[in-house]
Amino acid sequence: MSIQYRLTPVRDNISDKPKEGFYAQVVTKGTVDTRELCKDISERCSLSVADMKAAIEALAQTIEERLQDGYNVSIDELGTFSVSAESRMVQEADEIRGQSVKVKNINFRPSVRLKGTMKIAKFERLANKK
């Protein structure tokens, strides 16, 4: 197993002395959907594909509810989901009300285990297409 990458040229047209060179960019092999994920997981445990689909749906709904209630959600050995907020800039603190605060993003912080596993991932340069 390896992660494919390609070399992408650096394009800096703004600076007086533009940087030149290349950087590595991951080339995804695609996206694993829920059905395929459930199939893979069911091969590793006693749960059926249908059981896994139900469990993933219940997990997604529960994460949504807990995040909406103001909790961070930590899944052991995977990572932690949290919410970040945004609002307009104000001069006085009492100018901000709950209605004007919005969700900016859902953040994911990987677990130590996941980060460690990914640190030993192997990379393979994608062959140039001519």
C-alpha positions as CSV (number, residue, x, y, z in Angstrom):
1,M,0.0,0.0,0.0
2,S,1.2,3.4,-0.9
3,I,0.0,7.0,-1.4
4,Q,0.6,8.2,-4.9
5,Y,1.9,11.7,-5.5
6,R,2.9,13.9,-8.4
7,L,5.3,16.8,-8.6
8,T,3.5,20.1,-9.2
9,P,5.5,23.2,-10.3
10,V,5.5,26.2,-8.0
11,R,3.8,29.2,-9.6
12,D,4.6,32.5,-8.0
13,N,3.8,35.4,-10.3
14,I,3.4,37.9,-7.5
15,S,6.9,38.3,-6.0
16,D,9.6,40.3,-7.6
17,K,11.8,37.2,-7.3
18,P,9.4,34.4,-8.1
19,K,10.2,31.0,-6.4
20,E,10.8,28.2,-8.8
21,G,10.7,24.5,-8.1
22,F,8.2,21.7,-7.4
23,Y,6.2,20.3,-4.5
24,A,4.6,16.9,-3.9
25,Q,0.8,16.8,-4.3
26,V,-1.2,13.7,-3.4
27,V,-3.1,12.0,-6.2
28,T,-6.2,10.3,-4.7
29,K,-7.2,6.9,-6.0
30,G,-10.8,7.9,-5.5
31,T,-13.3,8.0,-2.7
32,V,-14.5,5.0,-0.6
33,D,-18.2,5.3,-0.1
34,T,-20.2,4.1,2.9
35,R,-21.3,0.9,1.2
36,E,-17.7,-0.1,0.4
37,L,-16.5,0.9,3.9
38,C,-19.2,-1.2,5.5
39,K,-18.2,-4.2,3.3
40,D,-14.6,-3.8,4.3
41,I,-15.4,-3.5,8.0
42,S,-17.9,-6.4,8.0
43,E,-15.0,-8.6,6.7
44,R,-13.0,-7.8,9.9
45,C,-15.7,-8.4,12.4
46,S,-19.0,-10.3,13.0
47,L,-21.2,-7.4,11.9
48,S,-23.0,-7.6,8.6
49,V,-22.9,-4.9,5.9
50,A,-26.4,-3.8,7.0
51,D,-25.4,-3.7,10.7
52,M,-22.4,-1.5,9.8
53,K,-24.6,0.8,7.7
54,A,-27.0,1.2,10.6
55,A,-24.1,1.8,13.0
56,I,-22.5,4.4,10.7
57,E,-25.8,6.2,10.3
58,A,-26.4,6.2,14.0
59,L,-22.8,7.4,14.6
60,A,-23.3,10.3,12.1
61,Q,-26.6,11.4,13.7
62,T,-25.1,11.2,17.2
63,I,-22.1,13.2,16.2
64,E,-24.3,15.9,14.7
65,E,-26.5,16.1,17.8
66,R,-23.5,16.3,20.2
67,L,-21.8,19.0,18.1
68,Q,-25.0,21.0,18.0
69,D,-25.2,20.7,21.8
70,G,-21.7,22.2,22.1
71,Y,-19.7,19.1,22.7
72,N,-16.5,17.9,21.1
73,V,-16.8,14.3,20.0
74,S,-13.8,12.0,20.4
75,I,-13.7,8.6,18.8
76,D,-10.9,6.5,20.3
77,E,-8.1,5.7,18.0
78,L,-9.6,7.9,15.3
79,G,-9.8,11.5,16.4
80,T,-11.9,14.4,17.7
81,F,-14.5,16.5,15.9
82,S,-15.2,20.0,17.1
83,V,-17.0,23.2,15.8
84,S,-15.5,26.6,15.1
85,A,-17.6,29.7,15.0
86,E,-17.5,33.0,13.2
87,S,-19.2,36.4,13.6
88,R,-18.9,39.9,12.5
89,M,-16.3,42.2,14.2
90,V,-17.9,44.4,16.9
91,Q,-16.6,47.2,19.1
92,E,-18.6,46.2,22.2
93,A,-19.2,42.7,23.5
94,D,-22.9,43.2,24.0
95,E,-23.3,43.9,20.3
96,I,-23.1,40.1,19.5
97,R,-26.1,37.9,20.0
98,G,-26.4,34.2,19.4
99,Q,-28.4,34.7,16.2
100,S,-25.4,36.4,14.6
101,V,-22.9,33.7,15.4
102,K,-22.5,31.0,12.7
103,V,-20.7,27.7,12.3
104,K,-17.5,28.4,10.4
105,N,-16.3,24.8,10.1
106,I,-16.3,21.3,11.5
107,N,-12.8,20.5,12.5
108,F,-11.2,17.1,12.8
109,R,-8.1,16.5,14.9
110,P,-6.6,13.0,14.3
111,S,-5.7,10.8,17.2
112,V,-2.1,10.1,18.2
113,R,-2.5,6.6,16.8
114,L,-3.9,7.7,13.4
115,K,-1.1,10.4,13.1
116,G,1.5,7.7,14.0
117,T,0.1,5.3,11.4
118,M,0.1,7.9,8.7
119,K,3.6,9.0,9.5
120,I,4.8,5.6,8.4
121,A,2.7,5.7,5.1
122,K,4.7,4.9,2.0
123,F,4.6,7.3,-1.0
124,E,5.0,6.4,-4.6
125,R,5.6,8.9,-7.4
126,L,3.0,8.7,-10.1
127,A,4.5,8.0,-13.5
128,N,4.5,11.0,-15.8
129,K,1.9,10.8,-18.6
130,K,3.3,11.6,-22.0
